[in-house]
Amino acid sequence: MISEEAKKVEGFEFAWFTDGIGWFSAKNNLKETFDVMENLYNINDMKNGIMKEVFK
């Protein structure tokens, strides 16, 4: 819901970074979110510079 509300804020971009461990306990939530959210990444993505690509 936070990401949906964030879409209403002009000039604001919401991104979700998961540590990957949550995948085991929240698999359904992450799957649903992945299907509708543009900016969902894991820690490895962050280490590899995804923020420089997405938030130019």
CHARMM internal coordinates of N, CA and C (Angstrom, degrees):
IC EDIT
DIST 1 N 1 CA 1.4497
DIST 1 CA 1 C 1.5191
ANGL 1 N 1 CA 1 C 111.88
DIST 1 C 2 N 1.3183
ANGL 1 CA 1 C 2 N 116.63
DIHE 1 N 1 CA 1 C 2 N -32.37
DIST 2 N 2 CA 1.4516
ANGL 1 C 2 N 2 CA 119.26
DIHE 1 CA 1 C 2 N 2 CA -179.50
DIST 2 CA 2 C 1.5242
ANGL 2 N 2 CA 2 C 110.55
DIHE 1 C 2 N 2 CA 2 C -60.93
DIST 2 C 3 N 1.3208
ANGL 2 CA 2 C 3 N 116.62
DIHE 2 N 2 CA 2 C 3 N -43.66
DIST 3 N 3 CA 1.4672
ANGL 2 C 3 N 3 CA 119.03
DIHE 2 CA 2 C 3 N 3 CA -178.63
DIST 3 CA 3 C 1.5248
ANGL 3 N 3 CA 3 C 111.46
DIHE 2 C 3 N 3 CA 3 C -65.10
DIST 3 C 4 N 1.3158
ANGL 3 CA 3 C 4 N 117.67
DIHE 3 N 3 CA 3 C 4 N -35.39
DIST 4 N 4 CA 1.4675
ANGL 3 C 4 N 4 CA 120.74
DIHE 3 CA 3 C 4 N 4 CA 178.46
DIST 4 CA 4 C 1.5267
ANGL 4 N 4 CA 4 C 110.49
DIHE 3 C 4 N 4 CA 4 C -67.57
DIST 4 C 5 N 1.3190
ANGL 4 CA 4 C 5 N 117.31
DIHE 4 N 4 CA 4 C 5 N -41.38
DIST 5 N 5 CA 1.4646
ANGL 4 C 5 N 5 CA 121.12
DIHE 4 CA 4 C 5 N 5 CA 178.12
DIST 5 CA 5 C 1.5238
ANGL 5 N 5 CA 5 C 110.40
DIHE 4 C 5 N 5 CA 5 C -67.44
DIST 5 C 6 N 1.3361
ANGL 5 CA 5 C 6 N 116.53
DIHE 5 N 5 CA 5 C 6 N -36.00
DIST 6 N 6 CA 1.4653
ANGL 5 C 6 N 6 CA 120.72
DIHE 5 CA 5 C 6 N 6 CA -179.09
DIST 6 CA 6 C 1.5178
ANGL 6 N 6 CA 6 C 111.83
DIHE 5 C 6 N 6 CA 6 C -63.28
DIST 6 C 7 N 1.3135
ANGL 6 CA 6 C 7 N 117.92
DIHE 6 N 6 CA 6 C 7 N -27.96
DIST 7 N 7 CA 1.4661
ANGL 6 C 7 N 7 CA 121.26
DIHE 6 CA 6 C 7 N 7 CA 179.24
DIST 7 CA 7 C 1.5221
ANGL 7 N 7 CA 7 C 111.43
DIHE 6 C 7 N 7 CA 7 C -61.71
DIST 7 C 8 N 1.3176
ANGL 7 CA 7 C 8 N 116.98
DIHE 7 N 7 CA 7 C 8 N -22.32
DIST 8 N 8 CA 1.4615
ANGL 7 C 8 N 8 CA 121.83
DIHE 7 CA 7 C 8 N 8 CA -178.59
DIST 8 CA 8 C 1.5233
ANGL 8 N 8 CA 8 C 112.60
DIHE 7 C 8 N 8 CA 8 C -81.83
DIST 8 C 9 N 1.3382
ANGL 8 CA 8 C 9 N 117.06
DIHE 8 N 8 CA 8 C 9 N -11.17
DIST 9 N 9 CA 1.4591
ANGL 8 C 9 N 9 CA 120.96
DIHE 8 CA 8 C 9 N 9 CA -176.22
DIST 9 CA 9 C 1.5299
ANGL 9 N 9 CA 9 C 108.96
DIHE 8 C 9 N 9 CA 9 C -95.66
DIST 9 C 10 N 1.3116
ANGL 9 CA 9 C 10 N 115.43
DIHE 9 N 9 CA 9 C 10 N 114.39
DIST 10 N 10 CA 1.4555
ANGL 9 C 10 N 10 CA 120.85
DIHE 9 CA 9 C 10 N 10 CA -177.92
DIST 10 CA 10 C 1.5268
ANGL 10 N 10 CA 10 C 110.88
DIHE 9 C 10 N 10 CA 10 C -64.50
DIST 10 C 11 N 1.3257
ANGL 10 CA 10 C 11 N 116.62
DIHE 10 N 10 CA 10 C 11 N 132.72
DIST 11 N 11 CA 1.4528
ANGL 10 C 11 N 11 CA 121.66
DIHE 10 CA 10 C 11 N 11 CA 177.27
DIST 11 CA 11 C 1.5211
ANGL 11 N 11 CA 11 C 114.70
DIHE 10 C 11 N 11 CA 11 C 80.09
DIST 11 C 12 N 1.3286
ANGL 11 CA 11 C 12 N 116.84
DIHE 11 N 11 CA 11 C 12 N 9.34
DIST 12 N 12 CA 1.4676
ANGL 11 C 12 N 12 CA 121.43
DIHE 11 CA 11 C 12 N 12 CA -177.95
DIST 12 CA 12 C 1.5169
ANGL 12 N 12 CA 12 C 109.06
DIHE 11 C 12 N 12 CA 12 C -116.41
DIST 12 C 13 N 1.3163
ANGL 12 CA 12 C 13 N 116.71
DIHE 12 N 12 CA 12 C 13 N 134.79
DIST 13 N 13 CA 1.4592
ANGL 12 C 13 N 13 CA 122.19
DIHE 12 CA 12 C 13 N 13 CA 178.47
DIST 13 CA 13 C 1.5285
ANGL 13 N 13 CA 13 C 108.09
DIHE 12 C 13 N 13 CA 13 C -122.92
DIST 13 C 14 N 1.3186
ANGL 13 CA 13 C 14 N 116.78
DIHE 13 N 13 CA 13 C 14 N 124.62
DIST 14 N 14 CA 1.4580
ANGL 13 C 14 N 14 CA 121.92
DIHE 13 CA 13 C 14 N 14 CA -179.99
DIST 14 CA 14 C 1.5224
ANGL 14 N 14 CA 14 C 109.56
DIHE 13 C 14 N 14 CA 14 C -95.62
DIST 14 C 15 N 1.3108
ANGL 14 CA 14 C 15 N 116.71
DIHE 14 N 14 CA 14 C 15 N 131.82
DIST 15 N 15 CA 1.4626
ANGL 14 C 15 N 15 CA 121.74
DIHE 14 CA 14 C 15 N 15 CA 176.20
DIST 15 CA 15 C 1.5207
ANGL 15 N 15 CA 15 C 108.30
DIHE 14 C 15 N 15 CA 15 C -130.87
DIST 15 C 16 N 1.3140
ANGL 15 CA 15 C 16 N 116.01
DIHE 15 N 15 CA 15 C 16 N 141.90
DIST 16 N 16 CA 1.4600
ANGL 15 C 16 N 16 CA 122.13
DIHE 15 CA 15 C 16 N 16 CA 179.03
DIST 16 CA 16 C 1.5185
ANGL 16 N 16 CA 16 C 107.72
DIHE 15 C 16 N 16 CA 16 C -114.20
DIST 16 C 17 N 1.3338
ANGL 16 CA 16 C 17 N 115.26
DIHE 16 N 16 CA 16 C 17 N 124.48
DIST 17 N 17 CA 1.4623
ANGL 16 C 17 N 17 CA 121.60
DIHE 16 CA 16 C 17 N 17 CA 175.11
DIST 17 CA 17 C 1.5187
ANGL 17 N 17 CA 17 C 107.79
DIHE 16 C 17 N 17 CA 17 C -112.66
DIST 17 C 18 N 1.3126
ANGL 17 CA 17 C 18 N 116.10
DIHE 17 N 17 CA 17 C 18 N 123.49
DIST 18 N 18 CA 1.4549
ANGL 17 C 18 N 18 CA 121.05
DIHE 17 CA 17 C 18 N 18 CA 179.25
DIST 18 CA 18 C 1.5232
ANGL 18 N 18 CA 18 C 109.21
DIHE 17 C 18 N 18 CA 18 C -108.70
DIST 18 C 19 N 1.3070
ANGL 18 CA 18 C 19 N 116.14
DIHE 18 N 18 CA 18 C 19 N 148.24
DIST 19 N 19 CA 1.4584
ANGL 18 C 19 N 19 CA 120.04
DIHE 18 CA 18 C 19 N 19 CA 178.93
DIST 19 CA 19 C 1.5229
ANGL 19 N 19 CA 19 C 111.88
DIHE 18 C 19 N 19 CA 19 C -82.18
DIST 19 C 20 N 1.3057
ANGL 19 CA 19 C 20 N 116.22
DIHE 19 N 19 CA 19 C 20 N -5.17
DIST 20 N 20 CA 1.4582
ANGL 19 C 20 N 20 CA 120.34
DIHE 19 CA 19 C 20 N 20 CA 179.56
DIST 20 CA 20 C 1.5137
ANGL 20 N 20 CA 20 C 113.02
DIHE 19 C 20 N 20 CA 20 C 91.37
DIST 20 C 21 N 1.3235
ANGL 20 CA 20 C 21 N 116.67
DIHE 20 N 20 CA 20 C 21 N -33.05
DIST 21 N 21 CA 1.4614
ANGL 20 C 21 N 21 CA 120.51
DIHE 20 CA 20 C 21 N 21 CA 179.39
DIST 21 CA 21 C 1.5273
ANGL 21 N 21 CA 21 C 110.28
DIHE 20 C 21 N 21 CA 21 C -64.70
DIST 21 C 22 N 1.3177
ANGL 21 CA 21 C 22 N 116.26
DIHE 21 N 21 CA 21 C 22 N -34.43
DIST 22 N 22 CA 1.4549
ANGL 21 C 22 N 22 CA 121.08
DIHE 21 CA 21 C 22 N 22 CA 179.12
DIST 22 CA 22 C 1.5192
ANGL 22 N 22 CA 22 C 112.96
DIHE 21 C 22 N 22 CA 22 C -61.31
DIST 22 C 23 N 1.3165
ANGL 22 CA 22 C 23 N 116.47
DIHE 22 N 22 CA 22 C 23 N -20.82
DIST 23 N 23 CA 1.4584
ANGL 22 C 23 N 23 CA 120.52
DIHE 22 CA 22 C 23 N 23 CA 179.49
DIST 23 CA 23 C 1.5176
ANGL 23 N 23 CA 23 C 110.89
DIHE 22 C 23 N 23 CA 23 C -57.34
DIST 23 C 24 N 1.3223
ANGL 23 CA 23 C 24 N 117.02
DIHE 23 N 23 CA 23 C 24 N -34.78
DIST 24 N 24 CA 1.4619
ANGL 23 C 24 N 24 CA 120.54
DIHE 23 CA 23 C 24 N 24 CA -178.25
DIST 24 CA 24 C 1.5209
ANGL 24 N 24 CA 24 C 112.48
DIHE 23 C 24 N 24 CA 24 C -72.02
DIST 24 C 25 N 1.3269
ANGL 24 CA 24 C 25 N 117.32
DIHE 24 N 24 CA 24 C 25 N -36.08
DIST 25 N 25 CA 1.4650
ANGL 24 C 25 N 25 CA 119.60
DIHE 24 CA 24 C 25 N 25 CA -176.95
DIST 25 CA 25 C 1.5316
ANGL 25 N 25 CA 25 C 112.89
DIHE 24 C 25 N 25 CA 25 C -97.24
DIST 25 C 26 N 1.3222
ANGL 25 CA 25 C 26 N 117.59
DIHE 25 N 25 CA 25 C 26 N -21.08
DIST 26 N 26 CA 1.4677
ANGL 25 C 26 N 26 CA 120.36
DIHE 25 CA 25 C 26 N 26 CA -176.27
DIST 26 CA 26 C 1.5259
ANGL 26 N 26 CA 26 C 111.04
DIHE 25 C 26 N 26 CA 26 C -128.43
DIST 26 C 27 N 1.3027
ANGL 26 CA 26 C 27 N 116.57
DIHE 26 N 26 CA 26 C 27 N 36.93
DIST 27 N 27 CA 1.4672
ANGL 26 C 27 N 27 CA 121.51
DIHE 26 CA 26 C 27 N 27 CA -174.60
DIST 27 CA 27 C 1.5278
ANGL 27 N 27 CA 27 C 112.37
DIHE 26 C 27 N 27 CA 27 C -55.19
DIST 27 C 28 N 1.3176
ANGL 27 CA 27 C 28 N 117.53
DIHE 27 N 27 CA 27 C 28 N -45.45
DIST 28 N 28 CA 1.4641
ANGL 27 C 28 N 28 CA 120.00
DIHE 27 CA 27 C 28 N 28 CA -178.69
DIST 28 CA 28 C 1.5203
ANGL 28 N 28 CA 28 C 111.84
DIHE 27 C 28 N 28 CA 28 C -65.30
DIST 28 C 29 N 1.3296
ANGL 28 CA 28 C 29 N 116.87
DIHE 28 N 28 CA 28 C 29 N -42.42
DIST 29 N 29 CA 1.4656
ANGL 28 C 29 N 29 CA 120.09
DIHE 28 CA 28 C 29 N 29 CA 178.90
DIST 29 CA 29 C 1.5236
ANGL 29 N 29 CA 29 C 111.05
DIHE 28 C 29 N 29 CA 29 C -62.77
DIST 29 C 30 N 1.3201
ANGL 29 CA 29 C 30 N 117.31
DIHE 29 N 29 CA 29 C 30 N -44.60
DIST 30 N 30 CA 1.4557
ANGL 29 C 30 N 30 CA 120.25
DIHE 29 CA 29 C 30 N 30 CA -179.80
DIST 30 CA 30 C 1.5236
ANGL 30 N 30 CA 30 C 111.46
DIHE 29 C 30 N 30 CA 30 C -66.55
DIST 30 C 31 N 1.3144
ANGL 30 CA 30 C 31 N 116.94
DIHE 30 N 30 CA 30 C 31 N -38.26
DIST 31 N 31 CA 1.4691
ANGL 30 C 31 N 31 CA 120.57
DIHE 30 CA 30 C 31 N 31 CA 178.65
DIST 31 CA 31 C 1.5251
ANGL 31 N 31 CA 31 C 110.44
DIHE 30 C 31 N 31 CA 31 C -62.56
DIST 31 C 32 N 1.3304
ANGL 31 CA 31 C 32 N 116.16
DIHE 31 N 31 CA 31 C 32 N -46.27
DIST 32 N 32 CA 1.4675
ANGL 31 C 32 N 32 CA 120.19
DIHE 31 CA 31 C 32 N 32 CA 178.89
DIST 32 CA 32 C 1.5232
ANGL 32 N 32 CA 32 C 110.48
DIHE 31 C 32 N 32 CA 32 C -61.89
DIST 32 C 33 N 1.3128
ANGL 32 CA 32 C 33 N 116.28
DIHE 32 N 32 CA 32 C 33 N -42.60
DIST 33 N 33 CA 1.4536
ANGL 32 C 33 N 33 CA 121.03
DIHE 32 CA 32 C 33 N 33 CA -179.39
DIST 33 CA 33 C 1.5241
ANGL 33 N 33 CA 33 C 110.68
DIHE 32 C 33 N 33 CA 33 C -65.98
DIST 33 C 34 N 1.3148
ANGL 33 CA 33 C 34 N 117.04
DIHE 33 N 33 CA 33 C 34 N -42.64
DIST 34 N 34 CA 1.4579
ANGL 33 C 34 N 34 CA 121.71
DIHE 33 CA 33 C 34 N 34 CA 179.80
DIST 34 CA 34 C 1.5317
ANGL 34 N 34 CA 34 C 110.88
DIHE 33 C 34 N 34 CA 34 C -59.03
DIST 34 C 35 N 1.3146
ANGL 34 CA 34 C 35 N 116.58
DIHE 34 N 34 CA 34 C 35 N -35.01
DIST 35 N 35 CA 1.4613
ANGL 34 C 35 N 35 CA 120.87
DIHE 34 CA 34 C 35 N 35 CA -178.93
DIST 35 CA 35 C 1.5282
ANGL 35 N 35 CA 35 C 113.49
DIHE 34 C 35 N 35 CA 35 C -69.50
DIST 35 C 36 N 1.3330
ANGL 35 CA 35 C 36 N 117.76
DIHE 35 N 35 CA 35 C 36 N -25.15
DIST 36 N 36 CA 1.4629
ANGL 35 C 36 N 36 CA 119.90
DIHE 35 CA 35 C 36 N 36 CA -174.63
DIST 36 CA 36 C 1.5261
ANGL 36 N 36 CA 36 C 114.68
DIHE 35 C 36 N 36 CA 36 C -119.30
DIST 36 C 37 N 1.3192
ANGL 36 CA 36 C 37 N 117.99
DIHE 36 N 36 CA 36 C 37 N -11.71
DIST 37 N 37 CA 1.4589
ANGL 36 C 37 N 37 CA 120.70
DIHE 36 CA 36 C 37 N 37 CA -174.97
DIST 37 CA 37 C 1.5185
ANGL 37 N 37 CA 37 C 110.96
DIHE 36 C 37 N 37 CA 37 C -107.11
DIST 37 C 38 N 1.3100
ANGL 37 CA 37 C 38 N 115.19
DIHE 37 N 37 CA 37 C 38 N 132.63
DIST 38 N 38 CA 1.4587
ANGL 37 C 38 N 38 CA 120.54
DIHE 37 CA 37 C 38 N 38 CA -177.22
DIST 38 CA 38 C 1.5297
ANGL 38 N 38 CA 38 C 112.79
DIHE 37 C 38 N 38 CA 38 C -75.31
DIST 38 C 39 N 1.3124
ANGL 38 CA 38 C 39 N 117.26
DIHE 38 N 38 CA 38 C 39 N -38.60
DIST 39 N 39 CA 1.4629
ANGL 38 C 39 N 39 CA 121.43
DIHE 38 CA 38 C 39 N 39 CA -173.23
DIST 39 CA 39 C 1.5199
ANGL 39 N 39 CA 39 C 112.28
DIHE 38 C 39 N 39 CA 39 C -110.09
DIST 39 C 40 N 1.3123
ANGL 39 CA 39 C 40 N 116.07
DIHE 39 N 39 CA 39 C 40 N 76.83
DIST 40 N 40 CA 1.4659
ANGL 39 C 40 N 40 CA 122.97
DIHE 39 CA 39 C 40 N 40 CA 177.02
DIST 40 CA 40 C 1.5183
ANGL 40 N 40 CA 40 C 107.66
DIHE 39 C 40 N 40 CA 40 C -123.51
DIST 40 C 41 N 1.3232
ANGL 40 CA 40 C 41 N 116.17
DIHE 40 N 40 CA 40 C 41 N 118.19
DIST 41 N 41 CA 1.4588
ANGL 40 C 41 N 41 CA 121.07
DIHE 40 CA 40 C 41 N 41 CA -173.15
DIST 41 CA 41 C 1.5196
ANGL 41 N 41 CA 41 C 110.37
DIHE 40 C 41 N 41 CA 41 C -134.57
DIST 41 C 42 N 1.3325
ANGL 41 CA 41 C 42 N 115.10
DIHE 41 N 41 CA 41 C 42 N 168.93
DIST 42 N 42 CA 1.4564
ANGL 41 C 42 N 42 CA 119.44
DIHE 41 CA 41 C 42 N 42 CA 174.53
DIST 42 CA 42 C 1.5309
ANGL 42 N 42 CA 42 C 109.12
DIHE 41 C 42 N 42 CA 42 C -113.88
DIST 42 C 43 N 1.3094
ANGL 42 CA 42 C 43 N 115.65
DIHE 42 N 42 CA 42 C 43 N 174.63
DIST 43 N 43 CA 1.4565
ANGL 42 C 43 N 43 CA 121.12
DIHE 42 CA 42 C 43 N 43 CA -176.70
DIST 43 CA 43 C 1.5329
ANGL 43 N 43 CA 43 C 110.79
DIHE 42 C 43 N 43 CA 43 C -60.49
DIST 43 C 44 N 1.3035
ANGL 43 CA 43 C 44 N 117.48
DIHE 43 N 43 CA 43 C 44 N -36.93
DIST 44 N 44 CA 1.4566
ANGL 43 C 44 N 44 CA 120.49
DIHE 43 CA 43 C 44 N 44 CA 178.98
DIST 44 CA 44 C 1.5314
ANGL 44 N 44 CA 44 C 110.96
DIHE 43 C 44 N 44 CA 44 C -62.30
DIST 44 C 45 N 1.3247
ANGL 44 CA 44 C 45 N 116.94
DIHE 44 N 44 CA 44 C 45 N -39.86
DIST 45 N 45 CA 1.4672
ANGL 44 C 45 N 45 CA 120.43
DIHE 44 CA 44 C 45 N 45 CA 175.82
DIST 45 CA 45 C 1.5291
ANGL 45 N 45 CA 45 C 109.98
DIHE 44 C 45 N 45 CA 45 C -58.68
DIST 45 C 46 N 1.3228
ANGL 45 CA 45 C 46 N 116.00
DIHE 45 N 45 CA 45 C 46 N -43.58
DIST 46 N 46 CA 1.4584
ANGL 45 C 46 N 46 CA 120.81
DIHE 45 CA 45 C 46 N 46 CA -178.63
DIST 46 CA 46 C 1.5313
ANGL 46 N 46 CA 46 C 110.04
DIHE 45 C 46 N 46 CA 46 C -63.59
DIST 46 C 47 N 1.3163
ANGL 46 CA 46 C 47 N 116.74
DIHE 46 N 46 CA 46 C 47 N -44.27
DIST 47 N 47 CA 1.4684
ANGL 46 C 47 N 47 CA 120.68
DIHE 46 CA 46 C 47 N 47 CA 178.94
DIST 47 CA 47 C 1.5274
ANGL 47 N 47 CA 47 C 111.42
DIHE 46 C 47 N 47 CA 47 C -61.88
DIST 47 C 48 N 1.3206
ANGL 47 CA 47 C 48 N 116.28
DIHE 47 N 47 CA 47 C 48 N -29.10
DIST 48 N 48 CA 1.4693
ANGL 47 C 48 N 48 CA 121.09
DIHE 47 CA 47 C 48 N 48 CA -178.44
DIST 48 CA 48 C 1.5234
ANGL 48 N 48 CA 48 C 113.42
DIHE 47 C 48 N 48 CA 48 C -92.77
DIST 48 C 49 N 1.3250
ANGL 48 CA 48 C 49 N 118.20
DIHE 48 N 48 CA 48 C 49 N 12.90
DIST 49 N 49 CA 1.4502
ANGL 48 C 49 N 49 CA 121.84
DIHE 48 CA 48 C 49 N 49 CA 170.27
DIST 49 CA 49 C 1.5106
ANGL 49 N 49 CA 49 C 117.29
DIHE 48 C 49 N 49 CA 49 C 87.64
DIST 49 C 50 N 1.3173
ANGL 49 CA 49 C 50 N 118.94
DIHE 49 N 49 CA 49 C 50 N 21.27
DIST 50 N 50 CA 1.4645
ANGL 49 C 50 N 50 CA 120.48
DIHE 49 CA 49 C 50 N 50 CA -178.06
DIST 50 CA 50 C 1.5332
ANGL 50 N 50 CA 50 C 112.22
DIHE 49 C 50 N 50 CA 50 C -60.02
DIST 50 C 51 N 1.3241
ANGL 50 CA 50 C 51 N 116.82
DIHE 50 N 50 CA 50 C 51 N -31.30
DIST 51 N 51 CA 1.4645
ANGL 50 C 51 N 51 CA 119.32
DIHE 50 CA 50 C 51 N 51 CA -177.29
DIST 51 CA 51 C 1.5373
ANGL 51 N 51 CA 51 C 110.65
DIHE 50 C 51 N 51 CA 51 C -65.76
DIST 51 C 52 N 1.3178
ANGL 51 CA 51 C 52 N 117.57
DIHE 51 N 51 CA 51 C 52 N -33.79
DIST 52 N 52 CA 1.4614
ANGL 51 C 52 N 52 CA 120.10
DIHE 51 CA 51 C 52 N 52 CA 177.09
DIST 52 CA 52 C 1.5234
ANGL 52 N 52 CA 52 C 111.24
DIHE 51 C 52 N 52 CA 52 C -67.63
DIST 52 C 53 N 1.3111
ANGL 52 CA 52 C 53 N 116.88
DIHE 52 N 52 CA 52 C 53 N -29.46
DIST 53 N 53 CA 1.4666
ANGL 52 C 53 N 53 CA 120.88
DIHE 52 CA 52 C 53 N 53 CA 179.74
DIST 53 CA 53 C 1.5280
ANGL 53 N 53 CA 53 C 112.01
DIHE 52 C 53 N 53 CA 53 C -79.50
DIST 53 C 54 N 1.3189
ANGL 53 CA 53 C 54 N 115.86
DIHE 53 N 53 CA 53 C 54 N -41.69
DIST 54 N 54 CA 1.4579
ANGL 53 C 54 N 54 CA 120.67
DIHE 53 CA 53 C 54 N 54 CA -174.33
DIST 54 CA 54 C 1.5203
ANGL 54 N 54 CA 54 C 112.57
DIHE 53 C 54 N 54 CA 54 C -80.91
DIST 54 C 55 N 1.3202
ANGL 54 CA 54 C 55 N 116.62
DIHE 54 N 54 CA 54 C 55 N -40.96
DIST 55 N 55 CA 1.4702
ANGL 54 C 55 N 55 CA 121.41
DIHE 54 CA 54 C 55 N 55 CA -173.16
DIST 55 CA 55 C 1.5138
ANGL 55 N 55 CA 55 C 110.78
DIHE 54 C 55 N 55 CA 55 C -109.66
DIST 55 C 56 N 1.3194
ANGL 55 CA 55 C 56 N 116.43
DIHE 55 N 55 CA 55 C 56 N 64.47
DIST 56 N 56 CA 1.4800
ANGL 55 C 56 N 56 CA 122.13
DIHE 55 CA 55 C 56 N 56 CA -179.79
DIST 56 CA 56 C 1.4973
ANGL 56 N 56 CA 56 C 111.20
DIHE 55 C 56 N 56 CA 56 C -76.15
END
COOR INIT
IC SEED 1 N 1 CA 1 C
IC BUILD
